[in-house]
Amino acid sequence: MKTQDTDRLDPVTFEVLKNSFITSVDQMAEQMLRTCYSFVIYNRDFSNALHDAEGNSVAQGNQDIAVHVGTLHFTCKDVIRVFSGEMLPGDVYAINDPYAGGTHFSDVRLVRPIFDDDDLIGFSQSNGHWSDLGGSVPGSFDVSARDMFREAVRITPVRLFRAGEFCHDVANMIAQNTRDPASIIGDIHSQAGATAVAEREILRLVRKYGKNQVLQGMREVQDYVETAVRSRIAALPDGEWETVDYIDRDPARGEGMIPIHITMTIKGDRITYDFEGSHPTISSIYNSAPGATFSAVVAGMKTFFPDLPLNSGFYRMIDIKAPENSVVSAQWPVAVTGFLMPFEKIMNAIFEMWSQIMPDKAIACAFNLEYLLAGGRDLRSPEKPIFMFYEWLPGGWGGRNGKDGSDVTTACFGTGLMSQPNEGNERVNPTRTVEFQILRDSAGPGKWRGGAGVQKTSILLESEGAVMSYICDRERAVVWGIEGGLPSMPHGLSIRRSGEQEAKWLGSVFSDYPVNTGDEFARPTAGGGGYGDPLERDPQAVCEDVAHDYVSIERAAKDYGVVLTEVDADLCEFEVNLPATEKLRQEIRAKRKDWARMPPEEVAALYREGEINSLDAVRRYATILDWETGELLEKTTQQFRESFERRTVSHWA
């Protein structure tokens, strides 16, 4: 409930406290960066928050990653539920339970109650991704897991510090169920220290302004965000929008993509997201529990309100309806570690719907986050024989209305993430990077092209008993364009065994795959989808893309209808042949709808014969194949073509 006007802080004090709350959370991040043990946390796979005494979020940091933003209040409230009436100054509690509003088991939250004398005035919370939480494979991402018992250690609310005293027995029990217990203990102390930083800062504000003023500030910053968002929603026309996006597959049900259907309704100053029509839970880790789905909705919508701080005030006008036991509302004990796959589909679907409401901020689909995890014995380091390689790569965001997409950017899932430095990974893991560069032709073509992805190739060095897992998607539900824009490219990983000449395509999802010293593994990340008809892109802009090596001469012609003449390859000088370009564009306009509706069996045959490649199959013929064998994926292609017709073909003049 909003506070009465007579209780309001004066504007100056309000602004000071509002920004001080955010700064206290940012200081938590600085503490973690300087004290964490895990390389993954050092690369900013963490978030922090300040909560009021009821567990509502008061502030989050400026670089907290999107995936956590709408979940931290849930886990704080679950700690309150378990320990209410028992809390002491100096207590710190741990929780990683996705069924209690968290994300996945790897995201472990430490929650500290903040007391002023004997009065509980709030909580600080630190969430860090631990690189291993046990389970059947290194890194705790087993894509074949159907339930949580193969995934990781589930931590329901438990006390790790009691009145300032470290509970060694509890912490060691958790750590010894992981593959890197020393790092786990170190990260516990790092996160606990971060929560103490916020406690210190809030008590400093209490001493300066008084407890009542600080508590009033916690209420008012939430009211401020609520009022701002409600007024903006109320100013929009009432209406209903809907869309669907897909997860690539359910491993137990053959081919066919998994729909996530969303209907968004605006009525007055409230907004409802209804997931009716989404697929039931699937037989892999690619399910989302309700808390993560809520967070995806918040993160997607918040993208269109970038000027506002984020706290629980943002949540008050949002209603979510998600059918229980669906892929977006998984219940215990369904596996949910790969929730990021439905998460990003939800975010991009919300991008698409809000792009229709706010066309000046319109954006096409962004690339899908991917995780590569490997573990085994590091023969270079007898003192720490078990290595845990856990890496993600940047990629491209979607083209925008009036501007190309962002190149080589961290995923929308977590924009605060850093791109991991090769040198750091090579220091702590037996790997060597042999290629890491922007990937030509990865950007989805459009009047405004998507951002470019990357290609990375690495070699496994001296190791023993190593296995690899790859957690990704959009090998089949390829990153899509809007308003006539074209898709990007399929995701997937290939491996070339030591001593062999040919690489094998493993695709976008596998776990526990044995790898040996000298094996070379390569993976691209997709670019973003294109915005607008690529035949309307300025030919000179295409020429510049070729000069900058974002686009090849071949795809400039195929995708954009732009014919270029090479003037000086060494100097990257090219010239547009305008008459040939106009002729080619006319030919493409006359044929492209027929291409997109060509019998899929004929497209598959052309692919198997080497007449076309995967980019041709996706962008020109809207056909999805098994990219290793060329086998037609009939049901998947039908679903992809429905999307392609709606988002792309229907917008071509």
HELIX and SHEET records of a PDB file:
HELIX    1   1 ASP A    5  ASP A    7  5                                   3    
HELIX    2   2 PRO A   11  THR A   35  1                                  25    
HELIX    3   3 PHE A   39  TYR A   42  1                                   4    
HELIX    4   4 ALA A   66  HIS A   68  5                                   3    
HELIX    5   5 LEU A   72  PHE A   83  1                                  12    
HELIX    6   6 PRO A   98  ALA A  100  5                                   3    
HELIX    7   7 MET A  148  ARG A  150  5                                   3    
HELIX    8   8 HIS A  168  ALA A  175  1                                   8    
HELIX    9   9 PRO A  181  TYR A  209  1                                  29    
HELIX   10  10 LYS A  211  ALA A  234  1                                  24    
HELIX   11  11 PRO A  290  LYS A  302  1                                  13    
HELIX   12  12 SER A  312  TYR A  315  5                                   4    
HELIX   13  13 LEU A  340  ILE A  357  1                                  18    
HELIX   14  14 PRO A  359  LYS A  361  5                                   3    
HELIX   15  15 CYS A  412  GLY A  414  5                                   3    
HELIX   16  16 ASN A  422  VAL A  428  1                                   7    
HELIX   17  17 PRO A  534  GLU A  536  5                                   3    
HELIX   18  18 PRO A  539  ALA A  547  1                                   9    
HELIX   19  19 ILE A  553  TYR A  560  1                                   8    
HELIX   20  20 LEU A  578  ALA A  596  1                                  19    
HELIX   21  21 PRO A  600  ARG A  608  1                                   9    
HELIX   22  22 SER A  614  LEU A  615  1                                   2    
HELIX   23  23 ASP A  616  ARG A  620  3                                   5    
HELIX   24  24 GLU A  634  ARG A  647  1                                  14    
HELIX   25  25 VAL A  649  HIS A  651  5                                   3    
SHEET    1   A 7 SER A  57  GLN A  60  0                                        
SHEET    2   A 7 PHE A  46  ASP A  52 -1                                        
SHEET    3   A 7 ASP A 119  HIS A 129 -1                                        
SHEET    4   A 7 ASP A 107  ASP A 116 -1                                        
SHEET    5   A 7 VAL A  92  ILE A  95 -1                                        
SHEET    6   A 7 VAL A 158  ARG A 162 -1                                        
SHEET    7   A 7 GLU A 165  PHE A 166 -1                                        
SHEET    1   B 4 GLY A 239  ILE A 247  0                                        
SHEET    2   B 4 ILE A 258  LYS A 267 -1                                        
SHEET    3   B 4 ARG A 270  ASP A 274 -1                                        
SHEET    4   B 4 ILE A 318  LYS A 321  1                                        
SHEET    1   C 4 ILE A 386  TRP A 392  0                                        
SHEET    2   C 4 TYR A 371  ASP A 378 -1                                        
SHEET    3   C 4 SER A 463  ILE A 471 -1                                        
SHEET    4   C 4 VAL A 509  VAL A 515 -1                                        
SHEET    1   D 5 THR A 431  ILE A 438  0                                        
SHEET    2   D 5 VAL A 454  LEU A 460 -1                                        
SHEET    3   D 5 GLU A 520  PRO A 524 -1                                        
SHEET    4   D 5 LEU A 493  ARG A 496 -1                                        
SHEET    5   D 5 LYS A 504  GLY A 507 -1                                        
SHEET    1   E 2 LEU A 564  ASP A 568  0                                        
SHEET    2   E 2 GLU A 573  VAL A 576 -1                                        
END                                                                             
